[in-house]
Amino acid sequence: METKRSTFKGSIGFVLAAAGSAVGLGNIWRFPYLAANGGGGLFLVIYIVLALTFGFTLLISEVSLGRKTKQGPLTAYGKLSKKWGWLGAFAAIVPFMILPYYCVIGGWVMKYMFVFIFKSNGTAATDDYFSNFIGSVPQPIIFTAVFLMITAIVISKGVNKGIENISKILMPILLILVIFISIFALTISNDDRSGLDGLKIYIIPSVKGMSAGDIIEVVINAMGQLFFSISVAMGIMVAYGSYFRDEDNLVKSVNQIEFFDTLIAFLAGVMIIPAVYVFMGREGMENSGAGLMFEAIPKVFDSMGSIGRFVGIAFFIMVFFAALTSSMSILEAVVSSLMDKFHMSRLWATVTETTIALVLGILVCCGSNGIIDFSIKLPDGSKADILGAFDYLSNQILMPILAIGTCILIGWIAKPKSVIDEATRNGEKFGRKNLYVVMIKYIAPVMLLALFVKSSGIYDLISKTLKN
């Protein structure tokens, strides 16, 4: 059992670890799709504005809460206010639910990485390759288990030898790969389309054919993307904040995380949108999620010829690193909670959560390949398997509720001064202090409520009821 709380050796370790958490699959397979179909540059402008206001508010609140209380997410909220300690349960449940299916997807990424390294370029581009893979037994389970074990080994090593050291190695490599692939994507051409044409679609704002409702939809999508991009409302930043040294500059580090994450998110679009546009046209950019990552992108690499294999190898290594650094942070949020609440040793907490996550991950795999016939109907009328159900409950229900509760707790119960004092304890300047107060008390809760109503399906349910 740890008697003294570990800390990151320096602010750079914290920033790289936090940025590694933020730079995950959501940035790579969701951001480009939302940008391409949300007015291109219009989405980018809205996203950046929200990142500097809404995202900054939630991010600095959670990091400050972690450092102030020196607790993981399960117990940190109760330290600030006993009556609001229930938020800690939400903050621990969210990563607990996300980890199993995130590791399943991480296993898919690992599989494709190996395919591009050891097999021909066109193997993963064949029709039904992805559906046949996830529908098989036992490959998806094996890759899930391996990905989860790698994550667990890193976390078992602790904050310095595990999270910090690995982040310092993987994040620079990830950034180099992202920049390389982005530059390459701009140089390709095919028939009458070029990578630069795709870049124009991505960065030039366009409201052609968009109604006021469509623009509001873009705002809500950009706000929802921020949850994935900066890893808030998952307990992660509270956990990492609890390891942030008292003498380091918190505001500066949060600003660096914002910049790093926004840069990677933008470059994810540069990597993907031009390449997909060149080889698949505008219709190719209608894909998101697994359809983009494991079906559309391999076809793009196959269309590039022999060089496509090398680009594909670089791409999936990069995605693997992004998935791994994110899964590390998700597991750490649960492990730190178990250690603080139940006084477990790090090793025992890691083994306990890894075992549970493996069992749930196997269930997710069995739901995807049809061994378990599981399907629920969501409020919007769509059906979801086990993975979809976990994703809906964690991302569309629990995370917005947690974020709203955090705003109320800090904005009205503990008061914004509790965060401001923590962030400026060493005399640092809080450049957006007045903005922060207004955001945490008024604007962010209203925006989050709107996001919750839309993302949870409540809005669709109300609309259908009124129409009937």
N, C-alpha and C positions, 0 to 999 in steps of 0.2 A: 504494500500500500504506500502511495506517495505521500510523504509528510510535508514536503515543500513543493509549491506549485512551480512547474517548469515555465520558462519564458523563452520567447524567441531571442536569439543572441543579439539581434539588431533589427532596425526598422526595415531593412531590405529583405530580410528573411520573412518578416510578417507580410510585407507588400507582395512578394512573390507567391507566398502561400495563399494569401487571400485572393490575389489575381488568378492564381491557378484554379481556385475554387470557382471563381466567376466565369473563367473561360472554359466552358464545357460544351456539351452537345447542343444545348439550347442556342448558343451563339452560332454554331456552325450549321445546324439544319433547320433552324426556325427564323433567325434574323434575316438571312438572304431572301427567303420566301416572303416574309412580311414586307420587306423593303421593296421588292420587285412588284408586289401586288398592292402596295400602299402609296402609290404616287412617287416611288423612287426617292428623290431628294426630299420630298415632302415628309416622308417617314423619317429620314435621317435627321432633318432639322428638328422635328417634333421629339425624336428620341434623345437628341443631344440636350435640348432644353429641359426635358424631363429628367435626364441623368444629372444635370447640374442643380436641379431643384428638388424634385420628388425623390430621386434615387439617393442624392446626397443626404437628405433628411433621414431616410430609413437606415442608410449605411452607417452614418456617424452615430446615430442613436444606439444601434446594436453593438457596435465596437466599444462605445463609451460605457454601455451597460455591462459588457463583459469585463472591461478593465476595472471599472469602479467596484464591482462585486467580487471579482476574482473567482467567478463561478461559471460552470457550464450552463447551457440554456434551461435545463430542468429546474434548477434552483436559483438562478440569477434574478428572475422576475420577483420571486418571493422575498429576496433580500431588499428589493427596492420598495415593495409594498406587500405585506402578508396577504391582504385581501385580493391582490391580483396575482398571486402565485400560480393560479390555474393557467395563466398564459404559458408558464414554463412547461406544463404538460403538453400543450399544443406544439411548443417549440421543440420538444423531444420526439413527439409522435411523427411530425412531418418528415424529418430525416430517416426515422425508423421505417416509414412506409416507402420512401423514395429509394433507399439503398438497394433493396432486392431487385426491383425492376431496372434500376440504373445499371447494376452489375450485369443483368441479362443483356442489355443493350451494349454495355462495354464488352461483353463476350462476343457479340456480333461483330463489333469493330475489330477485335483481335482476330477473329476468323478471316475477315476480309483482308486484314493486313498480311496474314500468312498466305492467303491466296495470291495476292499480288506479288509477294516476295518469291514464292516457290512454284507458282504455276503460270500459265500463259496469261497475257493481258485480257483476252476475251472470255476467260472462264467465268468471271463474276458478272459479265455483261449479258450472258445468255438469258433468254426468257425463263421465268419461273425459278431462276437459281436461288433467289432470296427466299421465296415462299417454300421451295423444297428444303432449304437448309433449316429454317425455323420450324418446319413441320416434321423434321427428322428426329430420330432418337439414336444415340444419346448426345450427339454433337453439341447442341445448344447448352445442355446441362453441363457438359465438361468445360466448355469455354467460359460459362458463367462462373463455375467453381474456381477455375484458374484465375480469372480476373479478380474475383473476390479475395482469393488467397493472397494475391500480390498486394492488393489494397490493405489487407489485414496485417501483413508482414511489416509494411511501412509504418502503420499506426502503432503497432506493438513496440516499435523502436523508440517511440516517444516524440516529443515536440522538436528537439534539436537534431538527433541522429536520424529521425524518420522524416517528418513533414518538412522541416526547414531544409535539410540537406538535399532531399529529393527535389524539392521545388527549385532550389538554386541550380540544379542540373537540368531538369526538364523544361522549365519555363524559357530560358534563353534559347534552347534548341527549338522549342515550339515556335517562338517568335521568328527565328531565322527561317524555318520551314514555311510559315505563313507568308512571310515577305517574299520568299522565293516563288512560291506557287502563285501568289497574287501578281507578281511581275510577269511570270510566264503566261498567265491567263490573258493578260492584256496584249500579248504578242501574237496570239493565234488568230487564224482567219479560215473561212470556209465559204466558198461560193461568193455571195454578195454580202456576207456578214463578217464582222471582225470583233475582236475582244473589246476594242475601243467603243464600238457601237453598243455593246452590252454595258460598258461602263457608263455611257451617257444615260441609258435607261435607269441605271442604278442611282446616279448622283444628281441628275437634273430633275427638279421638282415638277410634277405634273398633276393638275387637278382636272384634266380633260375628262368629261363624262362623270365626274364625281359630284354627288350631292352633299349638302351639309351633313346629312346622316352618315355618308361614307367617310367624310373627314373626321367626324366624331369617332367612327369605328377605328380609323387609323390611330387616333390618340389613345383609345382604349387598348388597342393591340400593342402599341409602343410601351404603354405603361405595364401591361402584362409581361412583355418581354424583359422589362427591367428586373422583375423578380428572378428570372433565370440568369440574367446577365450579371447581376451583382450579388447573387446568393443571399438575399435578405428574406426574412420571414421563414427561414429554415433552421434557425438556431445556430447556423454555421458561424456567422460573424460574431455572435455572442461568445461562442467557444474560442475562436481565434483571438478575439479581443481580450479574453481572460488571460491569455499568454503574452499580451503586449506589454512591454516594460513601461513602468511608470515614468521613467526619464525621457522616453522617446516622444517625438512630436506626432500626436495623434491626428491632428487636422491635416498636416502635410501628407501623412501616410494615406489617409482616406482619399485625398485629392489624387495621389499617385495611383491608387487602385481604380478610381474613376477613369483616369486617363488611359491606363493600361487596358482596362476592360473595353472601353469605347473604341480604342484603336483596333483591338482584336476583332470585335464585333463588326466594325467597318471593313476590315481586311477580309473577314469571312465572306462578305458580300462580293468583294473584289475577286476573291478566289473562285467563287461559284457562279455568280450571275453572268459574267462575260463568257465563260466556258460553256455553260448550259445554253446560253442564247446562240452562240456560234453553231453548235452542233444539233440543237433541238428546237431552236426558235423560241418565240414568246410562250408557246404552249408548254414548253419544257419547264418554264419557271413557275408553273402552277403546282408543282410538287413541293411538299415539305415533309419534315419528319423522316421516317424510315424510307418512304418512297423516294425522297431526294437522295439520301445518303447511300442506300444499298441497291437502288435500281437505276435511277437516272444518272448519277455521277459515274458509276462503272461503265455505262454505255458511252458517256462522254470521253472517258479515258481510252476506251476501245476505238473510238472514232479518230483519235489522234495518231494512230499507228504505233510504231515501235516505241516512240518516246513516251507514249501514254502509260506504258507499264511503269516507267521510272517516276513519272509524275504521280501515278496512283500509289506507288510505294511511299513516296514522300507524304502524300496526302493522308493516307491511313495511319502512318506512324504519327503524324501530327495529331490526328483525331484521337488516336489511342492515348497519347500523352495528355490531351485535353480531358478525355474521359477519366483517366487515372487520377489526375490532380483533383478533379471534382469529386470522385468517389472517395478519395482520401478525406476530404473535408466533411463529406456527409457522414462517413463512419465516425470521424473524430467528434462530431456534434453529439452522437449517441454515447460514445465511449466516455467523453468528459462528463456527460450527465450521470452515467452510472457510477463513475468514480466519485463525484461530488455528493450524490444523493445516498448511495449505498456503501460508500467507502471501499469500493473494490480496488484491487490493484489494476494497473493499466493492462497487464497481460490477461487477467481473468475477465475484465470488462470487454476486451477485444474478442476473446474467444467466445464469450457468451453471445454478443451481438452478431458476430460472424456466423455462428451456428444457426441462430434464428434466421438471419438474412439468407443463408444458404437454403434452408428448408422452404422459405417463402419464394426464393428465386426459382427453385425447382418447380414449385406450383405455378409460377408465372410461365415457365417454359412449357409445362404440361398443358396450360391453358392455350398457349400459342400453337402447339402442335396437335391439339384436338384430343389428347388423352383425357383431359378433364373438360367436360362440356359445361362451361360457365359463361353466362351472358346476362348482363343487366341492362335495363333501359334507362338512359340518362334523361334528364329533364328536357333536353332539346329534341328528344325522339330517337336519337342514335343509340346503337347498342355497343357495349364495351365488354371485352374479355377481362381477365384478371389484371393484366397490365394496365388496360384502359381504366378500370375501376380504381386501382391504386393511384393512378395519375390524376384522375378527376377529383377524388376525395382529398388528396394532398395539395394539389396545385390550385384547384378551382374553389375549394371550400375552406380547408384549414389555413392555408397561407394567407388569404385575404383577411380572414377573421383575426389571425394572429397579428397581422400588420395593423389592422384597425385598433385592436386592443393595445398594441404598443404605443400608438399615437395618443390614445386616451390616457394611458398610464403616465407617459412622459409629459404630454401636453397639459394635462389637467390635474393629475394626482401628485406626481413627484415634481412637476413643473419643469419647463425647459432649462431652467437654471441648473438642474442636476446634471444634465448632459454638457451644458456650456462650461460649467466649472470643471468637470472632469477633462474635457477636451483642451482646456486652457490652464491646466494645473501648473504648468511650468512657464507660464507667461507667454504662451503662444497666442498669435492673433487668430481670431475666429472671423474670417472675412465675410462670411454669409450669415452672421449671427441674427440679424433682424429678419432676414428671409427665413432662416431656420425656425424662429419662433412662430411666425405666421403659418408656415407650412405644417409644422407638427401639431398645431392647435386647431387649425381651420381647414386649410386647403387639402392636405394629404388625407385626412379622414373621409372627406366628401368624395375625393377621387377614388379612394379605395372602396368606398361603399358602392360607387357606380361600377367599378371593376367587378366587385363581388356579384352584384345583381346581374351583370352581363355574362361573366365567365361561368357562374354556377348554373346558368340555365333558367334562373328565376324570371329574367326579362322575357325569354322565349315563351315560358309557361304562361306569364301574364298576357302576352300578346295573343297567344292562341285562345286563351279564355275569353278575352274581350271580343275576338273575332267571332267566336261561337255564340 
